[in-house]
């Protein structure tokens, strides 16, 4: 992943809770469209696999 010097500023102090939550939703939706680009640490991958295994085994 290439490092970018990007300054994205939101007027957080002027936004209400609903506007802040909507901004989070927009970011999350965008991240989900490119989820293959999100690095997953090895320890996290192992923890997810273990949780999935326990869930399948009841």
N, C-alpha and C positions, 0 to 999 in steps of 0.2 A: 504494500500500500504506500503510495507516494505521500510525503508530508506536504501539507498545504498551509500557507499562512493566510488564513481566511478569517476575517473579522465579521462575524454575523452578530449584530446587536439587536436585541429586542427591548422595547420600552417596558421592561418587567414591572417597574414601579408604577406604571400607568395602566397596566393590564389587570383586569379582574380575574378571578379564579377560573371562570368559564373560558375566557380567552387564553389563559395559560394552559389549561387542559387541552384546548383545541390545538394549540401549537405543539404540544407533546404528541397528540394523535397524528398530526401531519408528519412529524419527524419519524415516529414509529412506523407509520404506513410506508414511508419512503425506505426506511431501513429494511423492512420486510420484503420489499420488492427486490432487494439486492442482498438477501441474507447469506449468499455464498461468499460475499466479500467481508463478512464479519469474522474476525479471527476468534477462535475458541481455544482457550488454554487447555493443554492436555489434562490437567487435574479436573477441569470442569467437564470435559468430555467423559472421563472415567466416572465421575459422580453421576452424570446423567444416565450413563449406561447401567450403573448399579441401581439407581432409582427405578429405571424402567424394568430391570430384572425383578426387583422386589415387588413391583406392582403386578407383573404378570404372575408371580408366584403367590400372590395374595398376601 
